[in-house]
């Protein structure tokens, strides 16, 4: 499995809809984390987007995981960039 960083931007026009499903979104991320498919995640301090680091076989798997995120049907993700990520610090043991 590789790590992939997803940098997402939120659509401010649908903030109310996004915030309404945020509890479901966080439950989903918690489930992914317990399954070992989410390494880390969190929003930018200005709440304009977020960084999510997934564990997946490839980018297609990351896109499939994100397609099932409760935020997706709301249109919350106005822009998504996914790049394979190499962890340097702290070193993995």
Backbone bond lengths (Angstrom), bond angles and torsions (degrees), N, CA, C in turn:
res aa  C-N    CA-C-N  psi(-1)  N-CA   C-N-CA  omega(-1)  CA-C   N-CA-C  phi
1 X - - - 1.447 - - 1.521 109.81 -
2 X 1.293 115.06 143.71 1.458 121.99 178.41 1.527 108.73 -112.62
3 X 1.320 115.57 164.76 1.459 121.04 175.07 1.527 108.45 -101.26
4 X 1.325 115.10 140.04 1.458 122.07 178.59 1.517 108.79 -129.81
5 X 1.328 116.23 130.85 1.458 121.80 175.41 1.521 108.39 -93.97
6 X 1.312 115.53 127.49 1.459 121.53 174.18 1.525 106.83 -110.95
7 X 1.311 115.84 117.11 1.458 121.90 176.27 1.520 105.99 -102.02
8 X 1.329 116.08 116.48 1.459 120.17 -176.23 1.523 110.36 -117.12
9 X 1.316 114.43 148.49 1.463 121.61 172.55 1.518 107.34 -114.85
10 X 1.336 116.15 138.86 1.455 121.51 178.63 1.524 110.23 -90.64
11 X 1.331 115.63 145.91 1.457 121.65 175.19 1.528 107.67 -83.30
12 X 1.336 118.55 112.04 1.466 119.82 -177.32 1.528 113.08 -64.82
13 X 1.320 117.65 -20.52 1.460 120.61 -178.53 1.526 112.56 -69.25
14 X 1.322 117.67 -20.32 1.464 119.95 -178.41 1.535 110.97 -119.19
15 X 1.322 116.47 28.88 1.462 120.69 -177.55 1.527 112.22 -56.33
16 X 1.319 117.94 -41.25 1.463 120.89 -178.74 1.531 111.05 -60.73
17 X 1.324 117.13 -43.84 1.472 121.08 178.45 1.524 110.74 -65.14
18 X 1.324 116.83 -40.32 1.469 120.84 179.42 1.521 110.54 -63.56
19 X 1.324 116.53 -46.38 1.463 119.95 -178.77 1.529 111.72 -65.14
20 X 1.331 117.18 -30.58 1.464 120.79 179.29 1.525 111.87 -65.10
21 X 1.332 117.25 -32.24 1.474 119.92 -179.02 1.531 112.38 -101.59
22 X 1.323 117.52 3.94 1.465 119.44 -178.46 1.533 113.52 -55.87
23 X 1.346 120.66 -40.41 1.468 118.28 177.02 1.535 112.46 -58.67
24 X 1.320 117.87 -41.21 1.473 121.30 177.69 1.520 110.81 -66.52
25 X 1.329 116.86 -39.37 1.463 121.81 177.43 1.532 109.85 -60.02
26 X 1.314 116.84 -45.59 1.468 120.14 -178.64 1.527 111.83 -69.23
27 X 1.322 117.68 -35.12 1.467 120.37 174.08 1.527 110.10 -62.23
28 X 1.326 115.92 -43.06 1.467 120.94 179.01 1.528 110.21 -60.86
29 X 1.327 117.23 -46.02 1.460 120.35 179.11 1.525 111.09 -63.44
30 X 1.322 117.20 -37.87 1.458 120.46 177.28 1.524 111.86 -62.40
31 X 1.316 115.82 -40.09 1.468 120.43 177.04 1.527 110.61 -64.28
32 X 1.342 116.55 -44.18 1.468 120.23 177.77 1.524 110.86 -60.16
33 X 1.328 116.47 -41.18 1.462 120.50 -179.46 1.525 110.20 -64.11
34 X 1.322 117.38 -43.09 1.467 119.76 -179.50 1.526 111.78 -68.06
35 X 1.328 117.19 -24.43 1.466 122.20 176.87 1.525 112.08 -85.31
36 X 1.338 117.02 -5.11 1.460 120.84 -178.84 1.516 113.91 80.02
37 X 1.339 117.02 19.03 1.466 120.17 -178.93 1.524 113.20 -103.61
38 X 1.334 116.97 -8.55 1.463 121.57 176.40 1.516 107.80 -125.68
39 X 1.321 116.00 121.35 1.465 121.90 -178.55 1.526 110.85 -84.26
40 X 1.330 116.40 -46.11 1.458 121.12 -177.69 1.523 108.63 -163.81
41 X 1.322 116.24 157.18 1.466 119.26 175.88 1.518 109.73 -163.62
42 X 1.312 114.92 161.26 1.452 120.76 175.04 1.514 110.98 171.08
43 X 1.341 115.81 154.57 1.458 120.52 -179.86 1.524 111.63 -81.55
44 X 1.327 115.03 159.67 1.462 120.37 170.20 1.526 107.16 -66.97
45 X 1.309 117.09 153.17 1.465 121.19 -178.36 1.529 112.50 -60.46
46 X 1.337 117.19 -28.11 1.466 119.35 178.46 1.530 111.99 -88.40
47 X 1.328 117.72 3.89 1.467 125.29 176.43 1.531 113.25 58.44
48 X 1.330 116.82 31.75 1.466 120.69 177.29 1.521 112.13 -92.99
49 X 1.321 116.54 -5.21 1.458 120.85 -178.25 1.512 109.22 174.44
50 X 1.331 114.98 -163.87 1.464 119.02 -175.88 1.519 110.75 -157.68
51 X 1.321 113.76 166.62 1.457 122.64 172.43 1.519 107.09 -118.55
52 X 1.329 116.16 128.47 1.460 121.55 176.37 1.520 107.39 -126.97
53 X 1.313 116.64 132.96 1.463 120.56 178.70 1.522 107.56 -115.72
54 X 1.318 114.21 113.57 1.461 122.14 -176.29 1.520 111.18 -101.65
55 X 1.322 116.17 154.41 1.462 123.91 168.82 1.524 105.04 -104.88
56 X 1.329 116.92 119.91 1.462 120.15 -176.81 1.523 110.11 -156.25
57 X 1.315 114.76 165.31 1.465 120.27 178.66 1.520 111.36 -73.71
58 X 1.345 116.28 -35.78 1.461 120.17 -177.21 1.531 109.73 -162.76
59 X 1.316 115.60 176.79 1.465 120.72 -178.04 1.520 111.91 -63.37
60 X 1.328 117.51 -34.91 1.466 120.02 178.46 1.526 111.26 -60.30
61 X 1.322 116.56 -39.11 1.466 119.69 177.85 1.526 110.56 -65.77
62 X 1.324 117.59 -39.66 1.467 120.70 177.00 1.525 109.76 -61.29
63 X 1.311 117.32 -45.02 1.472 120.55 179.46 1.527 110.95 -62.18
64 X 1.331 117.17 -37.47 1.466 120.53 177.74 1.531 110.66 -66.49
65 X 1.328 116.80 -41.73 1.466 120.94 177.14 1.527 109.56 -60.82
66 X 1.324 116.71 -45.08 1.462 120.49 -178.61 1.524 111.72 -68.27
67 X 1.322 117.56 -30.60 1.467 120.89 178.42 1.528 111.03 -63.67
68 X 1.331 117.19 -28.99 1.464 121.67 179.49 1.527 113.30 -87.31
69 X 1.321 117.75 -4.15 1.463 121.91 179.95 1.533 109.01 -68.18
70 X 1.336 118.88 133.59 1.460 120.99 178.43 1.532 114.56 -56.63
71 X 1.326 118.70 -21.95 1.464 120.29 176.01 1.529 111.92 -68.85
72 X 1.313 118.04 -29.61 1.461 121.23 -172.10 1.532 113.15 -58.81
73 X 1.347 120.18 -48.79 1.468 118.67 -179.44 1.527 114.15 -63.28
74 X 1.336 117.41 -21.71 1.468 120.01 179.78 1.524 112.02 -77.94
75 X 1.341 116.78 -15.25 1.459 120.49 -174.62 1.519 111.96 80.25
76 X 1.331 116.79 18.39 1.467 121.53 -176.20 1.519 112.91 -59.38
77 X 1.329 116.68 -36.94 1.460 120.43 -177.41 1.528 109.37 -85.53
78 X 1.323 116.55 98.67 1.465 119.27 179.82 1.522 111.36 -79.05
79 X 1.339 115.80 -23.78 1.469 120.44 177.69 1.519 108.07 -150.52
80 X 1.328 115.45 137.19 1.463 121.39 179.17 1.520 108.36 -133.54
81 X 1.323 115.87 127.65 1.470 121.39 172.84 1.516 107.23 -121.44
82 X 1.326 116.13 130.14 1.462 121.14 -179.16 1.518 108.21 -122.24
83 X 1.320 114.97 129.41 1.469 121.02 178.14 1.519 108.34 -136.48
84 X 1.336 116.40 141.10 1.455 118.85 172.95 1.525 107.74 -66.27
85 X 1.331 116.38 138.10 1.458 122.13 -171.38 1.515 109.77 -120.72
86 X 1.321 116.13 137.00 1.461 122.39 178.44 1.521 108.59 -108.47
87 X 1.315 116.44 116.47 1.460 120.58 178.32 1.518 109.58 -79.35
88 X 1.331 116.51 126.96 1.458 122.34 177.57 1.533 109.90 -109.71
89 X 1.330 117.14 -49.17 1.463 121.53 179.41 1.512 109.66 -127.24
90 X 1.307 120.15 138.95 1.459 123.72 -12.45 1.520 109.78 -68.27
91 X 1.316 116.93 150.42 1.456 119.60 -178.75 1.525 111.27 -64.83
92 X 1.306 114.98 143.05 1.460 120.03 174.90 1.518 109.10 -78.71
93 X 1.289 116.64 140.38 1.475 120.34 178.75 1.511 110.16 -109.71
